Amino acid sequence: MEVFGLAKLEGQLKNGGRKPELFLNAMVFFLDEDQLGVVEDALSFALGCVDGKTQAARKASCLTLITECYIEQQKNKKEG
């Protein structure tokens, strides 16, 4: 899907009468081959730890879980 198509979709979601806390936020990353491999490996490990109705929802949950773990690790480094 083109970037313009995503922007149009985002506008439709915001105007769709949904509650604000249900809005979806899009993030786009451009990765080289090595980065893609690392991200795919991390997601594959985390997929068994999350629930979601769709593949996209499960990947979003995985990314959130991985990020939370990283943040916690950094906090522990600063404290220790």
MMTF fields as JSON, N, C-alpha, C and O atoms, coordinates in Angstrom:
{
  "mmtfVersion": "1.0.0",
  "mmtfProducer": "UNKNOWN",
  "numBonds": 319,
  "numAtoms": 320,
  "numGroups": 80,
  "numChains": 1,
  "numModels": 1,
  "chainsPerModel": [1],
  "groupsPerChain": [80],
  "chainIdList": ["A"],
  "bondAtomList": [4, 2, 8, 6, 12, 10, 16, 14, 20, 18, 24, 22, 28, 26, 32, 30, 36, 34, 40, 38, 44, 42, 48, 46, 52, 50, 56, 54, 60, 58, 64, 62, 68, 66, 72, 70, 76, 74, 80, 78, 84, 82, 88, 86, 92, 90, 96, 94, 100, 98, 104, 102, 108, 106, 112, 110, 116, 114, 120, 118, 124, 122, 128, 126, 132, 130, 136, 134, 140, 138, 144, 142, 148, 146, 152, 150, 156, 154, 160, 158, 164, 162, 168, 166, 172, 170, 176, 174, 180, 178, 184, 182, 188, 186, 192, 190, 196, 194, 200, 198, 204, 202, 208, 206, 212, 210, 216, 214, 220, 218, 224, 222, 228, 226, 232, 230, 236, 234, 240, 238, 244, 242, 248, 246, 252, 250, 256, 254, 260, 258, 264, 262, 268, 266, 272, 270, 276, 274, 280, 278, 284, 282, 288, 286, 292, 290, 296, 294, 300, 298, 304, 302, 308, 306, 312, 310, 316, 314],
  "bondOrderList": [1, 1, 1, 1, 1, 1, 1, 1, 1, 1, 1, 1, 1, 1, 1, 1, 1, 1, 1, 1, 1, 1, 1, 1, 1, 1, 1, 1, 1, 1, 1, 1, 1, 1, 1, 1, 1, 1, 1, 1, 1, 1, 1, 1, 1, 1, 1, 1, 1, 1, 1, 1, 1, 1, 1, 1, 1, 1, 1, 1, 1, 1, 1, 1, 1, 1, 1, 1, 1, 1, 1, 1, 1, 1, 1, 1, 1, 1, 1],
  "groupList": [{"groupName": "MET", "atomNameList": ["N", "CA", "C", "O"], "elementList": ["N", "C", "C", "O"], "formalChargeList": [0, 0, 0, 0], "bondAtomList": [1, 0, 2, 1, 3, 2], "bondOrderList": [1, 1, 2], "singleLetterCode": "M", "chemCompType": "L-PEPTIDE LINKING"}, {"groupName": "GLU", "atomNameList": ["N", "CA", "C", "O"], "elementList": ["N", "C", "C", "O"], "formalChargeList": [0, 0, 0, 0], "bondAtomList": [1, 0, 2, 1, 3, 2], "bondOrderList": [1, 1, 2], "singleLetterCode": "E", "chemCompType": "L-PEPTIDE LINKING"}, {"groupName": "VAL", "atomNameList": ["N", "CA", "C", "O"], "elementList": ["N", "C", "C", "O"], "formalChargeList": [0, 0, 0, 0], "bondAtomList": [1, 0, 2, 1, 3, 2], "bondOrderList": [1, 1, 2], "singleLetterCode": "V", "chemCompType": "L-PEPTIDE LINKING"}, {"groupName": "PHE", "atomNameList": ["N", "CA", "C", "O"], "elementList": ["N", "C", "C", "O"], "formalChargeList": [0, 0, 0, 0], "bondAtomList": [1, 0, 2, 1, 3, 2], "bondOrderList": [1, 1, 2], "singleLetterCode": "F", "chemCompType": "L-PEPTIDE LINKING"}, {"groupName": "GLY", "atomNameList": ["N", "CA", "C", "O"], "elementList": ["N", "C", "C", "O"], "formalChargeList": [0, 0, 0, 0], "bondAtomList": [1, 0, 2, 1, 3, 2], "bondOrderList": [1, 1, 2], "singleLetterCode": "G", "chemCompType": "PEPTIDE LINKING"}, {"groupName": "LEU", "atomNameList": ["N", "CA", "C", "O"], "elementList": ["N", "C", "C", "O"], "formalChargeList": [0, 0, 0, 0], "bondAtomList": [1, 0, 2, 1, 3, 2], "bondOrderList": [1, 1, 2], "singleLetterCode": "L", "chemCompType": "L-PEPTIDE LINKING"}, {"groupName": "ALA", "atomNameList": ["N", "CA", "C", "O"], "elementList": ["N", "C", "C", "O"], "formalChargeList": [0, 0, 0, 0], "bondAtomList": [1, 0, 2, 1, 3, 2], "bondOrderList": [1, 1, 2], "singleLetterCode": "A", "chemCompType": "L-PEPTIDE LINKING"}, {"groupName": "LYS", "atomNameList": ["N", "CA", "C", "O"], "elementList": ["N", "C", "C", "O"], "formalChargeList": [0, 0, 0, 0], "bondAtomList": [1, 0, 2, 1, 3, 2], "bondOrderList": [1, 1, 2], "singleLetterCode": "K", "chemCompType": "L-PEPTIDE LINKING"}, {"groupName": "GLN", "atomNameList": ["N", "CA", "C", "O"], "elementList": ["N", "C", "C", "O"], "formalChargeList": [0, 0, 0, 0], "bondAtomList": [1, 0, 2, 1, 3, 2], "bondOrderList": [1, 1, 2], "singleLetterCode": "Q", "chemCompType": "L-PEPTIDE LINKING"}, {"groupName": "ASN", "atomNameList": ["N", "CA", "C", "O"], "elementList": ["N", "C", "C", "O"], "formalChargeList": [0, 0, 0, 0], "bondAtomList": [1, 0, 2, 1, 3, 2], "bondOrderList": [1, 1, 2], "singleLetterCode": "N", "chemCompType": "L-PEPTIDE LINKING"}, {"groupName": "ARG", "atomNameList": ["N", "CA", "C", "O"], "elementList": ["N", "C", "C", "O"], "formalChargeList": [0, 0, 0, 0], "bondAtomList": [1, 0, 2, 1, 3, 2], "bondOrderList": [1, 1, 2], "singleLetterCode": "R", "chemCompType": "L-PEPTIDE LINKING"}, {"groupName": "PRO", "atomNameList": ["N", "CA", "C", "O"], "elementList": ["N", "C", "C", "O"], "formalChargeList": [0, 0, 0, 0], "bondAtomList": [1, 0, 2, 1, 3, 2], "bondOrderList": [1, 1, 2], "singleLetterCode": "P", "chemCompType": "L-PEPTIDE LINKING"}, {"groupName": "ASP", "atomNameList": ["N", "CA", "C", "O"], "elementList": ["N", "C", "C", "O"], "formalChargeList": [0, 0, 0, 0], "bondAtomList": [1, 0, 2, 1, 3, 2], "bondOrderList": [1, 1, 2], "singleLetterCode": "D", "chemCompType": "L-PEPTIDE LINKING"}, {"groupName": "SER", "atomNameList": ["N", "CA", "C", "O"], "elementList": ["N", "C", "C", "O"], "formalChargeList": [0, 0, 0, 0], "bondAtomList": [1, 0, 2, 1, 3, 2], "bondOrderList": [1, 1, 2], "singleLetterCode": "S", "chemCompType": "L-PEPTIDE LINKING"}, {"groupName": "CYS", "atomNameList": ["N", "CA", "C", "O"], "elementList": ["N", "C", "C", "O"], "formalChargeList": [0, 0, 0, 0], "bondAtomList": [1, 0, 2, 1, 3, 2], "bondOrderList": [1, 1, 2], "singleLetterCode": "C", "chemCompType": "L-PEPTIDE LINKING"}, {"groupName": "THR", "atomNameList": ["N", "CA", "C", "O"], "elementList": ["N", "C", "C", "O"], "formalChargeList": [0, 0, 0, 0], "bondAtomList": [1, 0, 2, 1, 3, 2], "bondOrderList": [1, 1, 2], "singleLetterCode": "T", "chemCompType": "L-PEPTIDE LINKING"}, {"groupName": "ILE", "atomNameList": ["N", "CA", "C", "O"], "elementList": ["N", "C", "C", "O"], "formalChargeList": [0, 0, 0, 0], "bondAtomList": [1, 0, 2, 1, 3, 2], "bondOrderList": [1, 1, 2], "singleLetterCode": "I", "chemCompType": "L-PEPTIDE LINKING"}, {"groupName": "TYR", "atomNameList": ["N", "CA", "C", "O"], "elementList": ["N", "C", "C", "O"], "formalChargeList": [0, 0, 0, 0], "bondAtomList": [1, 0, 2, 1, 3, 2], "bondOrderList": [1, 1, 2], "singleLetterCode": "Y", "chemCompType": "L-PEPTIDE LINKING"}],
  "groupTypeList": [0, 1, 2, 3, 4, 5, 6, 7, 5, 1, 4, 8, 5, 7, 9, 4, 4, 10, 7, 11, 1, 5, 3, 5, 9, 6, 0, 2, 3, 3, 5, 12, 1, 12, 8, 5, 4, 2, 2, 1, 12, 6, 5, 13, 3, 6, 5, 4, 14, 2, 12, 4, 7, 15, 8, 6, 6, 10, 7, 6, 13, 14, 5, 15, 5, 16, 15, 1, 14, 17, 16, 1, 8, 8, 7, 9, 7, 7, 1, 4],
  "groupIdList": [1, 2, 3, 4, 5, 6, 7, 8, 9, 10, 11, 12, 13, 14, 15, 16, 17, 18, 19, 20, 21, 22, 23, 24, 25, 26, 27, 28, 29, 30, 31, 32, 33, 34, 35, 36, 37, 38, 39, 40, 41, 42, 43, 44, 45, 46, 47, 48, 49, 50, 51, 52, 53, 54, 55, 56, 57, 58, 59, 60, 61, 62, 63, 64, 65, 66, 67, 68, 69, 70, 71, 72, 73, 74, 75, 76, 77, 78, 79, 80],
  "secStructList": [7, 7, 2, 2, 2, 2, 2, 2, 2, 2, 2, 2, 2, 2, 6, 6, 6, 7, 7, 4, 4, 4, 7, 7, 7, 7, 7, 7, 7, 7, 7, 7, 2, 2, 2, 2, 2, 2, 2, 2, 2, 2, 2, 2, 2, 2, 4, 4, 4, 7, 7, 7, 1, 1, 2, 2, 2, 2, 2, 2, 2, 2, 2, 2, 2, 2, 2, 2, 2, 2, 2, 2, 2, 2, 2, 2, 2, 2, 2, 7],
  "xCoordList": [0.847, 0.0, 0.893, 1.9, 0.541, 1.316, 1.193, 0.239, 2.17, 2.138, 0.888, 0.267, 0.519, -0.675, -1.923, -2.846, -1.949, -3.069, -3.156, -4.249, -1.996, -1.976, -2.47, -3.211, -2.059, -2.496, -4.011, -4.678, -4.546, -5.991, -6.705, -7.729, -6.18, -6.766, -6.749, -7.73, -5.638, -5.54, -6.619, -7.249, -6.826, -7.861, -9.247, -10.084, -9.506, -10.8, -11.032, -12.145, -9.991, -10.126, -10.433, -11.266, -9.762, -9.972, -11.364, -11.925, -11.929, -13.249, -14.353, -15.508, -14.008, -14.975, -15.871, -16.609, -15.84, -16.713, -16.26, -17.019, -15.052, -14.543, -14.1, -13.835, -14.022, -13.492, -12.005, -11.314, -11.502, -10.092, -9.096, -8.054, -9.389, -8.43, -8.337, -7.463, -9.225, -9.192, -8.475, -8.355, -7.998, -7.303, -6.026, -5.333, -5.732, -4.488, -3.443, -3.758, -2.214, -1.109, -0.162, 0.311, 0.113, 0.999, 2.446, 2.748, 3.351, 4.789, 5.383, 5.03, 6.279, 6.905, 8.413, 8.995, 9.041, 10.482, 11.043, 10.439, 12.18, 12.9, 14.179, 15.041, 14.306, 15.414, 16.28, 15.786, 17.583, 18.439, 18.309, 17.609, 18.967, 18.834, 19.201, 18.487, 20.31, 20.746, 19.751, 19.407, 19.294, 18.32, 17.017, 16.429, 16.584, 15.358, 15.481, 14.542, 16.627, 16.845, 16.766, 16.167, 17.369, 17.339, 15.911, 15.477, 15.183, 13.805, 12.922, 12.112, 13.067, 12.268, 12.579, 11.67, 13.848, 14.22, 13.581, 13.029, 13.66, 13.092, 11.579, 11.026, 10.923, 9.475, 9.109, 8.125, 9.885, 9.565, 9.705, 8.926, 10.678, 10.822, 9.661, 9.165, 9.231, 8.206, 6.787, 5.873, 6.573, 5.209, 4.505, 3.284, 5.25, 4.642, 4.22, 3.566, 4.582, 4.304, 3.132, 2.787, 2.525, 1.474, 0.226, 0.262, -0.871, -2.136, -2.522, -2.042, -3.381, -3.896, -4.74, -4.504, -5.721, -6.639, -6.02, -6.361, -5.114, -4.504, -2.991, -2.432, -2.338, -0.871, -0.304, 0.683, -0.926, -0.458, -0.595, 0.299, -1.704, -1.909, -0.886, -0.376, -0.582, 0.409, 1.798, 2.553, 2.142, 3.446, 3.552, 4.612, 2.468, 2.476, 2.673, 3.411, 2.013, 2.187, 3.611, 4.182, 4.186, 5.578, 6.526, 7.405, 6.348, 7.217, 7.106, 8.107, 5.903, 5.7, 6.388, 7.05, 6.244, 6.884, 8.405, 9.052, 8.967, 10.415, 10.886, 11.914, 10.146, 10.502, 10.421, 11.3, 9.36, 9.238, 10.408, 10.942, 10.799, 11.935, 13.223, 14.021, 13.424, 14.612, 14.62, 15.65, 13.487, 13.398, 13.699, 14.446, 13.122, 13.37, 14.847, 15.411, 15.472, 16.9, 17.737, 18.682, 17.39, 18.129, 17.943, 18.889, 16.727, 16.488, 17.322, 17.891, 17.385, 18.169, 19.653, 20.343, 20.156, 21.566, 21.857, 22.896, 20.925, 21.132, 21.092, 21.807, 20.256, 20.126, 21.291, 21.68, 21.844, 22.878, 24.203, 25.183],
  "yCoordList": [-1.169, 0.0, 1.233, 1.274, 2.198, 3.424, 4.226, 4.064, 5.09, 5.954, 6.823, 7.051, 7.31, 8.149, 7.358, 7.895, 6.095, 5.239, 5.047, 5.014, 4.919, 4.782, 6.059, 6.005, 7.198, 8.469, 8.616, 9.084, 8.218, 8.286, 7.35, 7.721, 6.145, 5.181, 5.723, 5.582, 6.343, 6.91, 7.973, 8.025, 8.811, 9.84, 9.239, 9.755, 8.163, 7.497, 6.898, 6.96, 6.319, 5.746, 6.823, 6.626, 7.956, 9.031, 9.628, 10.106, 9.609, 10.176, 9.133, 9.426, 7.93, 6.841, 6.762, 5.787, 7.733, 7.727, 6.816, 6.565, 6.327, 5.469, 6.3, 7.496, 5.648, 6.304, 6.585, 5.77, 7.711, 8.064, 6.999, 6.843, 6.257, 5.264, 4.057, 3.21, 3.963, 2.84, 3.175, 2.309, 4.394, 4.765, 3.957, 3.675, 3.597, 2.896, 3.906, 4.896, 3.658, 4.531, 3.741, 2.671, 4.264, 3.576, 3.983, 5.151, 2.98, 3.228, 2.467, 1.315, 3.124, 2.5, 2.505, 3.527, 1.356, 1.234, 0.738, -0.108, 1.258, 0.779, 0.137, 0.818, -1.169, -1.933, -2.517, -2.884, -2.602, -3.322, -4.822, -5.2, -5.654, -7.117, -7.592, -8.407, -7.088, -7.504, -7.085, -7.877, -5.851, -5.363, -6.163, -6.518, -6.437, -7.211, -8.591, -9.069, -9.226, -10.537, -10.504, -11.387, -9.485, -9.353, -9.134, -9.763, -8.252, -7.962, -9.193, -9.498, -9.904, -11.11, -12.18, -12.863, -12.335, -13.302, -12.937, -13.795, -11.664, -11.218, -11.429, -11.89, -11.094, -11.284, -12.759, -13.118, -13.617, -15.043, -15.621, -16.494, -15.153, -15.609, -15.123, -15.862, -13.894, -13.294, -13.696, -13.542, -14.202, -14.525, -15.524, -15.469, -16.429, -17.404, -16.836, -17.522, -15.594, -14.983, -14.007, -13.431, -13.815, -12.799, -13.379, -14.426, -12.668, -13.019, -11.909, -10.781, -12.232, -11.244, -11.927, -13.081, -11.204, -11.778, -11.855, -12.735, -10.938, -10.905, -10.979, -10.752, -11.299, -11.335, -9.963, -9.86, -8.919, -7.558, -7.239, -6.627, -7.646, -7.4, -8.164, -7.64, -9.406, -10.189, -9.573, -9.513, -9.117, -8.483, -7.182, -6.872, -6.423, -5.186, -5.505, -4.81, -6.555, -6.967, -7.433, -7.144, -8.154, -8.601, -7.42, -7.377, -6.471, -5.295, -4.532, -4.043, -4.432, -3.766, -4.534, -3.932, -5.85, -6.69, -6.557, -6.376, -6.644, -6.515, -5.144, -5.038, -4.11, -2.75, -2.573, -1.96, -3.113, -3.03, -3.735, -3.231, -4.886, -5.611, -4.802, -4.758, -4.169, -3.343, -2.157, -1.854, -1.495, -0.351, -0.791, -0.122, -1.912, -2.428, -2.754, -2.474, -3.34, -3.657, -2.386, -2.36, -1.35, -0.089, 0.553, 1.109, 0.483, 1.015, 0.271, 0.878, -1.045, -1.852, -1.525, -1.522, -1.254, -0.864, 0.434, 0.571, 1.404, 2.696, 2.572, 3.284, 1.666, 1.488, 0.672, 0.851, -0.227, -1.131, -0.717, -1.378],
  "zCoordList": [0.0, 0.0, 0.0, 0.707, -0.761, -0.841, 0.446, 1.207, 0.677, 1.847, 1.823, 2.861, 0.636, 0.529, 0.9, 1.513, 0.532, 0.899, 2.396, 2.961, 3.05, 4.505, 5.179, 6.16, 4.651, 5.221, 5.084, 6.006, 3.944, 3.72, 4.691, 5.264, 4.88, 5.807, 7.226, 7.957, 7.622, 8.959, 9.167, 10.223, 8.167, 8.251, 8.361, 9.102, 7.642, 7.708, 9.089, 9.611, 9.687, 11.022, 12.055, 12.94, 11.937, 12.901, 12.773, 13.759, 11.573, 11.363, 11.434, 11.126, 11.836, 11.82, 13.036, 13.177, 13.911, 15.065, 16.193, 17.128, 16.118, 17.185, 18.372, 18.249, 19.526, 20.713, 20.497, 19.885, 20.981, 20.76, 21.2, 20.564, 22.281, 22.753, 21.822, 22.005, 20.824, 19.896, 18.597, 17.73, 18.436, 17.205, 17.053, 18.031, 15.843, 15.536, 15.105, 14.445, 15.475, 15.096, 14.215, 14.599, 13.044, 12.115, 12.346, 12.594, 12.258, 12.296, 11.109, 10.855, 10.398, 9.235, 9.442, 9.807, 9.206, 9.319, 7.996, 7.336, 7.616, 6.445, 6.955, 7.51, 6.769, 7.331, 6.23, 5.164, 6.497, 5.564, 5.876, 6.815, 5.11, 5.256, 6.661, 7.246, 7.205, 8.534, 9.61, 10.488, 9.54, 10.508, 10.428, 11.45, 9.216, 9.02, 9.66, 10.297, 9.491, 10.083, 11.599, 12.214, 12.202, 13.662, 14.144, 15.109, 13.482, 13.884, 13.71, 14.585, 12.59, 12.37, 13.407, 13.879, 13.769, 14.81, 16.146, 16.834, 16.507, 17.777, 17.8, 18.799, 16.706, 16.637, 16.714, 17.36, 16.063, 16.082, 17.487, 17.87, 18.259, 19.641, 20.503, 21.354, 20.286, 21.136, 20.746, 21.557, 19.544, 19.097, 20.005, 20.149, 20.615, 21.507, 22.842, 23.627, 23.116, 24.421, 24.393, 25.425, 23.245, 23.125, 22.476, 21.829, 22.667, 22.024, 21.064, 21.177, 20.131, 19.198, 18.148, 17.79, 17.663, 16.675, 15.288, 14.498, 14.994, 13.663, 13.788, 14.861, 12.683, 12.655, 13.004, 13.733, 12.486, 12.776, 14.263, 14.846, 14.883, 16.307, 17.137, 18.127, 16.739, 17.472, 17.325, 18.296, 16.127, 15.933, 16.719, 17.264, 16.781, 17.569, 19.049, 19.748, 19.516, 20.911, 21.169, 22.22, 20.212, 20.337, 20.418, 21.278, 19.53, 19.522, 20.838, 21.362, 21.364, 22.649, 23.766, 24.612, 23.782, 24.8, 24.748, 25.779, 23.556, 23.385, 23.863, 24.532, 23.525, 23.919, 25.428, 26.033, 26.039, 27.494, 28.183, 29.17, 27.67, 28.246, 28.123, 29.059, 26.987, 26.781, 27.75, 28.353, 27.896, 28.805, 30.233, 30.947, 30.649, 31.998, 32.195, 33.253, 31.185, 31.255, 31.423, 32.211, 30.689, 30.788, 32.152, 32.709, 32.7, 34.04, 35.078, 35.986, 34.93, 35.871, 35.781, 36.8, 34.59, 34.422, 35.15, 35.796, 35.046, 35.696, 37.215, 37.92, 37.718, 39.17, 39.739, 40.893, 38.914, 39.412, 39.024, 39.368]
}
